[in-house]
Amino acid sequence: MSRPPITKAGSERLRAELEQLKFVDRPRIIAAIAEARAHGDLKENAEYHAAREQQSFTEGRIAQLEALLSNAEVIDVAQLKPGDRVVFGATVELEDEDTGTPVTYQIVGDLEADIKRQMIAVSSPIARALIGHSAGDSIEFTAPNGVKHYEVISVRYV
């Protein structure tokens, strides 16, 4: 089984979230459970049930992050020497050839993909279409809403 790739920055973000959950959120939730227990009857204690539910979610996320981080292969994008070609970790500036709309994406591992932050998974159709191309190339890929055509404007590694 191959290890899923993750950028060094993505790994650091997940580790920071894990630290927050383990050393800030977990102790706060344990204290909230203890305080709610002190109020007496647990059957009708909304604060207790809410804290237990939050604890369950937090422990699940901690386990998930620990598993992801222990299995992931951290790739330092700054150490890659791909020249001007698009590979994992690239930040690619594109222009939609049909509308002229510019867009910028970073190609990251599935674990850290977040379209709101313009971070697309290396396994996504657009990322697979971009891999190996350089500035000036045109690419075509099938998106859920049809075939898209983009021109690669620039490729950089941050």
C-alpha positions as CSV (number, residue, x, y, z in Angstrom):
1,M,0.0,0.0,0.0
2,S,1.4,3.4,-1.0
3,R,1.5,6.2,1.6
4,P,-0.7,9.2,0.8
5,P,1.3,12.3,0.0
6,I,1.0,15.5,2.0
7,T,2.9,18.8,1.7
8,K,5.1,19.9,4.6
9,A,2.8,22.9,5.2
10,G,-0.3,20.6,5.2
11,S,1.4,18.3,7.7
12,E,2.3,21.2,9.9
13,R,-1.4,22.4,9.8
14,L,-2.7,19.0,10.7
15,R,-0.1,18.7,13.5
16,A,-1.1,22.1,14.9
17,E,-4.8,21.0,14.9
18,L,-3.8,17.8,16.7
19,E,-1.9,19.7,19.3
20,Q,-4.9,22.1,19.8
21,L,-7.2,19.1,20.2
22,K,-5.0,17.2,22.6
23,F,-3.6,19.9,24.8
24,V,-6.4,22.6,24.8
25,D,-9.7,21.2,23.8
26,R,-9.4,17.8,25.5
27,P,-8.6,19.2,28.9
28,R,-11.4,21.8,28.5
29,I,-13.9,19.2,27.7
30,I,-12.8,16.9,30.6
31,A,-13.3,19.9,33.0
32,A,-16.7,20.6,31.5
33,I,-17.7,17.0,32.0
34,A,-16.5,17.1,35.6
35,E,-18.4,20.3,36.3
36,A,-21.6,18.9,34.7
37,R,-21.3,15.7,36.8
38,A,-21.1,17.9,39.9
39,H,-24.6,19.2,39.1
40,G,-26.2,15.9,40.0
41,D,-28.6,13.8,37.9
42,L,-26.9,12.9,34.6
43,K,-30.1,11.7,32.9
44,E,-31.5,15.2,32.5
45,N,-28.2,17.1,32.4
46,A,-27.9,18.8,29.0
47,E,-24.5,20.2,29.7
48,Y,-23.2,16.7,30.6
49,H,-24.6,15.2,27.4
50,A,-23.3,18.1,25.2
51,A,-19.8,17.8,26.8
52,R,-19.8,14.0,26.3
53,E,-20.8,14.4,22.6
54,Q,-18.1,17.0,22.1
55,Q,-15.6,14.6,23.8
56,S,-16.6,11.8,21.4
57,F,-16.1,14.1,18.4
58,T,-12.8,15.4,19.7
59,E,-11.4,11.9,20.5
60,G,-12.5,10.7,17.0
61,R,-10.8,13.6,15.3
62,I,-7.6,13.0,17.4
63,A,-7.5,9.4,16.3
64,Q,-8.2,10.3,12.7
65,L,-5.4,12.9,12.6
66,E,-2.9,10.6,14.4
67,A,-3.6,7.9,11.8
68,L,-3.4,10.3,8.8
69,L,-0.1,11.7,10.0
70,S,1.5,8.4,10.8
71,N,0.7,7.0,7.4
72,A,1.3,10.1,5.2
73,E,4.5,10.7,3.3
74,V,5.5,14.3,3.9
75,I,6.9,16.0,0.8
76,D,8.8,19.3,1.1
77,V,7.8,21.2,-2.1
78,A,10.7,23.5,-1.7
79,Q,13.1,20.5,-2.2
80,L,11.5,19.4,-5.4
81,K,13.4,20.3,-8.6
82,P,10.8,19.8,-11.3
83,G,11.8,22.7,-13.5
84,D,8.8,24.5,-14.9
85,R,6.6,21.3,-15.1
86,V,3.5,20.8,-12.9
87,V,4.0,18.1,-10.3
88,F,2.7,17.5,-6.8
89,G,2.9,20.6,-4.7
90,A,2.9,23.1,-7.6
91,T,0.9,26.3,-7.4
92,V,-0.6,26.7,-10.9
93,E,-2.1,29.9,-12.3
94,L,-4.7,29.1,-15.0
95,E,-7.0,30.9,-17.3
96,D,-10.3,29.5,-18.4
97,E,-10.0,29.6,-22.2
98,D,-13.8,29.9,-22.6
99,T,-14.4,32.7,-20.2
100,G,-11.0,34.3,-19.6
101,T,-11.4,33.9,-15.9
102,P,-8.1,33.5,-14.0
103,V,-7.8,30.9,-11.2
104,T,-4.9,29.7,-9.0
105,Y,-4.7,26.2,-7.4
106,Q,-2.1,24.4,-5.4
107,I,-1.9,20.6,-6.0
108,V,-1.9,18.9,-2.7
109,G,-2.6,15.4,-1.2
110,D,-6.1,14.2,-0.7
111,L,-5.7,14.7,3.1
112,E,-5.3,18.4,2.8
113,A,-7.4,19.4,-0.2
114,D,-9.6,22.4,0.5
115,I,-11.3,24.1,-2.5
116,K,-12.0,27.2,-0.3
117,R,-8.3,27.7,0.0
118,Q,-7.6,26.8,-3.7
119,M,-6.0,23.6,-2.7
120,I,-7.0,20.7,-5.0
121,A,-6.3,17.0,-4.5
122,V,-3.7,15.4,-6.7
123,S,-6.3,12.8,-7.6
124,S,-8.8,15.3,-8.9
125,P,-9.6,15.5,-12.6
126,I,-8.1,18.9,-13.1
127,A,-4.9,18.0,-11.2
128,R,-4.4,14.8,-13.2
129,A,-4.8,16.9,-16.4
130,L,-2.2,19.4,-15.2
131,I,0.5,17.0,-14.1
132,G,3.5,17.2,-16.5
133,H,2.4,20.4,-18.3
134,S,4.2,23.7,-18.3
135,A,3.4,27.4,-18.6
136,G,1.8,28.1,-22.1
137,D,0.3,24.6,-22.4
138,S,-3.5,24.2,-22.9
139,I,-5.2,21.4,-20.9
140,E,-8.6,19.9,-21.2
141,F,-10.5,17.8,-18.6
142,T,-13.9,16.7,-17.9
143,A,-15.5,18.4,-14.9
144,P,-18.9,17.5,-13.4
145,N,-20.5,20.3,-15.5
146,G,-18.8,19.4,-18.8
147,V,-15.4,19.7,-20.6
148,K,-13.2,22.6,-19.5
149,H,-10.3,24.2,-21.3
150,Y,-7.6,26.0,-19.4
151,E,-4.3,27.6,-20.3
152,V,-1.4,27.2,-17.9
153,I,-0.2,30.8,-17.2
154,S,2.5,30.0,-14.6
155,V,3.9,27.3,-12.4
156,R,5.6,27.9,-9.1
157,Y,6.7,26.1,-6.0
158,V,6.2,27.8,-2.6
